[in-house]
Amino acid sequence: MATLIQDPRQPHSWSTPNLNGNGFTTASAPNPNQRYSYTPHPSRATQNAPPMNVNGGSTSYDSLPTLPPHNEVEMTREMLVHVLEHFSTLLPKYFDWKIVQGMVIPPSQGMRFVVHGGACMLLHEGLYALSVQQQTASPSLATRTTTRDIDYIHRGFIAEYGQSRFPDAAERLKACIKETARKFGLGADWMNSDADIALPMAHDPTGKLYDPIYTVSVTPQNMNLHTIYKSSNGFLTLVSVTPFWAVALKLVRYTKWDPVDICLLLR
């Protein structure tokens, strides 16, 4: 049986899971209007490095307008798709994809992110349809129509695309996120992995450390059921965490829209 352990990184604003004997967590409900802040781990300080340009080198942020650290723009489902489509077009530049006879040649299956949070509720066709149905049947019930960010699992991204493939993958991605933010007037954290610090790790039966959330999210079954977005150019795919992990993460955080989201996930 896998044994869950806490991520040993430094303090943060998310509640670190407090696992009891049954593997469940308990957490008090925070203020629904609370905005979470995050102090990055020292190893992530380089993520604010200037973006690479197409021909190599870098572009200094000194000449660019300063981005607000937190995104305050409420993004609808339609806006999310528009933002992600643009984000996908930047991936070839920042990750040096090959161009043959004017055609971009992406790596197999393009680039994949495992995501969770409010964006999944809006982008998942089934959950979004349930939300619309609920709003039509019971207009008085609260319904999520927007989100301020996309939560992705950064450590899974690094495991898949970093290390030997792109040692500076974190810096490349951060630059891509910031360029997209400037395009749409968003805050720097419109796409972030702040929640990673609170996500559990586990040991498999052999004692090897692994990420249980990311591992089960990229299984063929989950990808078939919960791939929530594919860009029109085929460069970008978003896969939602499994429903039981989605509920668990929302129970840990439990802010404004989480009760509504949990009800939809359990239907």
C-alpha positions in Angstrom: 0.0 0.0 0.0 1.3 3.5 -0.9 2.1 5.7 2.1 1.3 9.4 1.7 3.9 11.8 3.0 3.9 15.6 3.2 6.0 17.6 0.8 9.0 18.8 2.9 9.3 22.2 1.3 9.1 25.5 3.2 5.9 27.2 4.7 3.2 28.4 2.5 -0.3 29.8 2.5 -2.1 26.6 1.7 -2.8 24.2 4.5 -0.4 21.3 4.4 -2.4 18.0 4.5 -2.7 16.7 8.0 -3.1 13.0 7.4 -4.9 11.0 10.1 -4.8 7.2 10.4 -7.4 6.8 7.7 -5.5 9.0 5.2 -8.0 11.8 5.3 -7.3 15.4 6.0 -9.2 17.9 8.2 -9.2 21.6 7.7 -11.2 24.6 8.9 -13.0 26.6 6.2 -11.1 29.9 5.6 -12.6 33.2 4.7 -14.3 32.8 1.3 -12.9 36.2 0.2 -9.4 35.4 1.1 -6.7 35.8 -1.5 -3.9 33.3 -1.2 -0.3 34.6 -1.2 2.7 32.5 -1.9 6.4 32.8 -1.2 8.3 30.7 -3.7 10.8 28.1 -2.7 14.4 29.4 -3.3 14.8 26.8 -6.1 12.1 28.5 -8.0 13.6 32.0 -7.9 15.0 31.5 -11.4 11.5 31.2 -12.8 11.4 35.0 -13.1 14.2 34.9 -15.6 13.7 36.9 -18.9 12.0 35.0 -21.7 14.0 33.5 -24.5 13.4 34.9 -28.0 13.1 32.8 -31.2 16.7 33.3 -32.2 18.2 32.6 -28.8 19.4 35.1 -26.2 16.9 36.8 -23.9 14.6 39.8 -23.6 14.9 42.0 -20.5 11.8 42.5 -18.4 13.1 46.0 -17.5 11.7 47.3 -20.8 8.3 45.6 -20.3 5.4 46.8 -18.1 5.3 45.3 -14.7 2.7 42.5 -14.2 0.5 42.5 -11.1 1.5 39.5 -9.0 -2.1 38.3 -8.7 -4.7 38.0 -11.4 -7.9 39.8 -10.6 -9.5 39.2 -14.0 -12.5 36.9 -13.8 -12.1 34.6 -16.8 -15.2 33.0 -18.3 -15.1 29.6 -20.1 -14.9 31.4 -23.5 -12.0 33.7 -22.3 -10.1 30.7 -20.9 -10.2 29.0 -24.3 -9.1 32.2 -26.0 -6.2 32.6 -23.6 -5.1 29.0 -23.8 -5.2 29.1 -27.6 -2.8 32.0 -27.6 -0.6 30.3 -24.9 -0.4 27.2 -27.1 1.0 29.3 -30.0 3.9 30.4 -27.8 5.1 26.9 -26.9 7.1 26.4 -30.1 9.1 29.6 -29.5 9.9 29.0 -25.8 10.5 25.2 -26.1 12.5 25.3 -29.4 10.2 23.1 -31.4 11.5 22.2 -34.9 10.3 24.2 -37.9 10.5 22.3 -41.2 9.4 24.1 -44.4 7.6 26.7 -42.3 5.7 24.0 -40.4 6.1 23.6 -36.6 6.9 20.0 -35.6 5.8 19.6 -32.0 7.0 16.7 -29.8 4.7 13.7 -29.8 1.3 14.7 -28.4 2.4 18.3 -28.0 2.7 19.5 -24.4 0.5 18.2 -21.6 -0.4 19.7 -18.2 -2.3 18.1 -15.4 -4.6 20.7 -13.9 -7.1 21.1 -11.0 -9.3 23.8 -9.5 -12.0 26.0 -10.9 -10.7 26.0 -14.5 -11.5 22.3 -14.7 -15.1 22.9 -13.7 -15.5 25.4 -16.6 -13.5 23.5 -19.3 -14.8 19.9 -18.6 -17.7 19.4 -21.0 -19.7 17.2 -18.7 -19.3 19.3 -15.5 -20.0 22.5 -17.4 -23.2 21.0 -18.9 -24.3 19.9 -15.4 -23.6 23.4 -14.1 -25.7 25.0 -16.9 -28.5 22.5 -16.3 -28.5 23.2 -12.6 -28.6 27.0 -13.1 -31.6 26.5 -15.5 -33.5 24.3 -13.1 -32.6 26.2 -9.9 -31.7 29.9 -10.7 -31.4 30.7 -7.0 -28.5 28.2 -6.5 -24.9 29.6 -6.8 -23.2 28.6 -10.0 -19.5 29.0 -11.0 -19.2 31.0 -14.2 -15.6 32.3 -13.9 -12.2 31.6 -12.5 -9.1 33.7 -11.9 -6.5 31.1 -12.6 -5.5 27.7 -13.9 -3.8 25.5 -11.3 -1.3 23.0 -12.8 1.0 20.5 -11.2 4.5 21.9 -11.8 6.4 18.9 -10.4 4.7 16.7 -12.9 5.5 19.1 -15.7 9.2 19.0 -14.7 9.2 15.2 -14.4 7.8 15.0 -18.0 9.6 17.9 -19.7 12.5 19.0 -17.5 15.7 17.4 -16.4 17.5 16.0 -19.4 15.0 17.4 -22.0 14.9 21.1 -20.8 17.0 21.7 -17.7 15.5 25.3 -17.7 11.9 24.1 -18.4 10.6 26.1 -15.4 12.1 29.4 -16.7 10.8 28.8 -20.2 7.3 28.0 -19.0 7.2 31.0 -16.7 8.2 33.3 -19.5 5.5 31.8 -21.7 2.9 32.4 -19.0 4.0 36.0 -18.5 3.9 36.8 -22.2 0.3 35.5 -22.3 -0.5 37.6 -19.2 0.7 40.7 -21.0 -1.3 39.9 -24.1 -4.6 39.7 -22.1 -4.0 42.1 -19.2 -3.9 39.3 -16.7 -1.9 38.9 -13.5 1.3 36.9 -13.4 -0.4 34.0 -11.6 -3.2 33.4 -14.1 -1.5 30.0 -14.5 0.3 28.8 -11.4 1.4 25.8 -9.3 1.1 27.4 -5.9 -0.9 24.5 -4.6 2.0 22.0 -5.3 3.4 22.8 -1.9 0.4 21.2 -0.2 0.0 18.2 -2.5 1.0 14.8 -1.0 3.7 12.5 -2.2 3.7 8.8 -1.5 6.0 5.7 -1.3 5.1 2.7 -3.5 5.4 -0.8 -2.2 9.1 -0.8 -3.1 9.8 2.3 -1.1 10.2 4.6 -4.2 8.8 8.1 -3.8 6.2 9.1 -6.4 3.5 11.6 -7.0 0.1 9.8 -6.6 -2.0 12.6 -8.0 0.0 13.1 -11.2 0.6 9.4 -11.7 -3.1 8.4 -11.7 -4.0 11.5 -13.7 -2.0 10.5 -16.8 -3.3 6.9 -17.0 -5.1 6.1 -20.3 -8.4 5.8 -18.5 -8.3 9.2 -16.8 -6.9 10.9 -20.0 -9.8 9.4 -22.0 -12.4 10.6 -19.5 -10.9 13.9 -18.2 -9.0 15.5 -21.0 -10.6 18.9 -20.7 -8.9 20.9 -23.3 -7.0 20.5 -26.6 -5.8 23.5 -28.5 -6.8 23.7 -32.2 -3.2 23.5 -33.3 -2.6 20.3 -31.3 0.2 21.9 -29.3 -1.4 21.9 -25.8 -3.5 19.4 -23.8 -4.9 19.9 -20.3 -5.9 16.9 -18.3 -7.9 17.2 -15.1 -6.9 15.3 -12.0 -9.2 12.4 -11.2 -12.6 13.3 -9.6 -11.8 11.8 -6.2 -8.6 13.9 -6.1 -10.5 16.9 -7.3 -12.9 16.6 -4.4 -10.1 15.9 -1.9 -8.2 19.0 -2.9 -11.3 21.2 -2.7 -12.1 19.9 0.7 -8.6 20.9 1.9 -8.9 24.4 0.5 -12.6 25.0 0.8 -13.0 28.6 -0.4 -15.8 30.4 -2.0 -16.7 28.2 -4.9 -15.5 24.9 -3.6 -18.8 23.7 -2.0 -20.6 24.3 -5.3 -17.9 22.5 -7.3 -17.9 19.5 -4.9 -21.6 19.1 -5.3 -21.2 18.9 -9.1 -18.3 16.5 -8.8 -20.4 14.2 -6.6 -23.4 14.1 -8.9 
